Amino acid sequence: MTVRMKTRAAGVVLAGLALLAPGQPAAAADYYAGKTIDFVIGGNPGGGFDIYARALTRHLARHIPGNPAIVAKNMPGAGSTKAGIHVSTIAAKDGLTIGAVTPGAITGPLLDDKRTLFVPNKVTWIGSANSSTRICAVYERSRIKSFGDAMTQKFVLAGGSHGDATHDYAHMLRKITAPNAITVTGGYKGTLDQTLAMERGEADGMCGWDWSSAKSQKPEWIRDKTIRIVLQIGPRPNDELTRAGTPEFWTFIKGGENRQIAELIVSQQDFQRPYFVASGTPPEYVAILRKAFDATMADKQFLADAAKMRVDISPSPGATVQKLIEAFYAAPRDVVEKARQMIRP
């Protein structure tokens, strides 16, 4: 082979490498073509968590090279930890299974004594569609007219299972604000079951209901003032609720230690609608999914769909969610232990 031929051959190889270097490997770019992604939702059909996840599944594929099929599959159980375990330890680590878990499944391993195979700070986060405000809502027939009334009169809250916000937040509020007045009736499967409990008179209301979910699930209740929003709970005030005169949870907390504990619990709302893949998923597939998620969050069709369903979109990219969860797991042990006690019955 002549020097000229060797130089030319080397140039072809280098050019090929240069084409591959800036983006994903050529194999990764074609990887999703003709494949199906299982989108495992750790909640019951029709709940606020399910509504968000299914909206994402309708639009995400357009932004993934190869336009794969995406199939939504509900896997409720143990506050969505069942889905977390399935995706992180059972499903193949091939970028073809995405998990959707509640914030309670993320905070649970830290705030609960029970050991679980789902380790939230060890999986790879794709992003979160929403950072949220949660509310205490009271049905119109209840004699409770304000959260001040709830602190002095018998106030029955419908709650979910341990790890659900409507369970953990209800107990947090009970212990911090009104241990002798608030009663929590737990065990409801989801927020739709809890709204039925309110209609049937089994409960005055519920606390820890996501404001966006309430607007999506029961818009007529809000329009017709069938419920009273007596409290807003979040890392920051919600402009819409503040304009309506809804007081913040923080105004009812006495003592700096109680606030520090509550801040740790409430910090989960910064990753309210999070999605992940198993640790060990090839980084090139993670990069594709993270890029697709970010593109979907800015997609006009997706945003129009979300607006039609009355769900708020305030996304965080995967790297941001990863850092938030790592910071959560780095909280001081004494604060963690006190937070554990705060959300228990």
Secondary structure, 3 states (H helix, E strand, C coil): CCHHHHHHHHHHHHHHHHHHCCCCCHHHHHCCCCCEEEEEECCCCCCHHHHHHHHHHHHHHHHCCCCCEEEEEECCCHHHHHHHHHHHHHCCCCCCEEEECCHHHHHHHHHCCCCCCCCHHHCEEEEECCCCCEEEEEECCCCCCCHHHHCCCCEEEECCCCCCHHHHHHHHHHHHHCCCCEEEECCCCCHHHHHHHHHHCCCCEEEEEEHHHHHHHCHHHHHCCCEEEEEEECCCCCHHHHHCCCCEHHHHCCCHHHHHHHHHHHHHHHHCCEEEECCCCCHHHHHHHHHHHHHHHCCHHHHHHHHHCCCCCCCEEHHHHHHHHHHHCCCCHHHHHHHHHHCCC
